[in-house]
Amino acid sequence: MLTFAVQFAFVIFCVALLLNLWRLFRGPDLPDRILALDTIYINSLALLALFGIWHNTPFYFEAALLIAMLGFIGTVAAAKFLLRGDIIE
């Protein structure tokens, strides 16, 4: 039963990732594209966690943690660039 639930969630997150890619390329303006990138890294984080559960290995959880840290820093930097025009003051 757990295998079916993980596979179903994997498919749902893959569909969400494809929809986010569509928003990234089709977004009307820059803030929508930044939010699409933010959601893409969150979905990839969930996919790595699901893959780690499916294969029962801790390696994927460490990779998900690394993606979470880098994604947060990237989102903050992109938002700061959007508001001020530069990242470093």
Beta strands, then each sheet from edge to edge (+ up, - down):
end
